[in-house]
């Protein structure tokens, strides 16, 4: 299973809707600050990583693609 296939359902669970992998999550108001915290915790559990609060920024979390790139960097891929 690819990273996108693992990340997309987590995002959709928080957004309560199907999302496109390039769809902006913040500017489209799909995820708010509490949703971001929940998503970060879900990602930590799914990938067995620790996400620094300084990494929870729009450039890392604003789409499924950006999240995938961020997770890849954390996993050393």
C-alpha positions as CSV (number, residue, x, y, z in Angstrom):
1,X,0.0,0.0,0.0
2,X,1.4,3.4,-1.0
3,X,1.8,6.3,1.4
4,X,-1.0,8.2,-0.3
5,X,-3.3,5.2,0.1
6,X,-2.5,5.2,3.8
7,X,-2.7,9.0,4.4
8,X,-5.8,9.8,2.3
9,X,-8.3,7.9,4.4
10,X,-7.0,9.5,7.6
11,X,-7.5,13.0,6.0
12,X,-10.9,12.0,4.9
13,X,-11.9,10.8,8.3
14,X,-11.0,14.3,9.7
15,X,-12.5,16.2,6.8
16,X,-15.7,14.1,6.8
17,X,-15.6,14.0,3.0
18,X,-13.6,12.6,0.0
19,X,-10.7,14.8,-0.8
20,X,-8.5,15.1,-3.9
21,X,-4.8,14.5,-3.2
22,X,-4.0,18.1,-4.3
23,X,-7.0,19.8,-2.6
24,X,-5.9,22.4,-0.1
25,X,-7.1,21.4,3.3
26,X,-6.8,24.7,5.2
27,X,-7.9,27.3,2.6
28,X,-10.8,25.1,1.7
29,X,-11.7,24.9,5.4
30,X,-11.7,21.1,5.4
31,X,-9.5,20.9,8.4
32,X,-9.4,23.3,11.3
33,X,-6.8,23.5,14.1
34,X,-8.4,20.8,16.2
35,X,-8.6,18.6,13.1
36,X,-4.9,19.2,12.5
37,X,-4.0,18.0,15.9
38,X,-6.1,14.9,15.5
39,X,-4.6,14.2,12.1
40,X,-1.1,14.6,13.5
41,X,-1.8,12.1,16.2
42,X,-3.3,9.7,13.7
43,X,-0.2,10.0,11.4
44,X,2.1,9.4,14.4
45,X,0.2,6.2,15.2
46,X,-0.1,5.0,11.6
47,X,3.6,5.6,10.8
48,X,5.1,5.1,14.3
49,X,6.8,8.6,14.2
50,X,6.8,11.7,16.4
51,X,5.7,14.9,14.7
52,X,7.2,18.0,16.2
53,X,4.7,20.8,16.7
54,X,7.0,23.1,14.6
55,X,6.4,20.8,11.7
56,X,2.6,21.2,11.8
57,X,2.5,24.0,9.3
58,X,0.6,24.7,6.0
59,X,3.6,23.7,3.8
60,X,3.6,20.2,5.4
61,X,-0.1,19.7,6.1
62,X,-2.2,21.5,3.4
63,X,-2.9,18.5,1.1
64,X,-2.6,14.8,0.9
65,X,0.4,15.3,-1.4
66,X,2.2,17.6,1.0
67,X,1.5,15.2,3.9
68,X,2.9,12.4,1.8
69,X,6.1,14.4,1.1
70,X,6.4,15.2,4.8
71,X,5.9,11.6,5.9
72,X,8.5,10.4,3.3
73,X,11.0,12.9,4.8
74,X,10.3,11.6,8.3
75,X,10.6,8.0,7.2
76,X,13.8,8.7,5.3
77,X,12.4,7.7,1.9
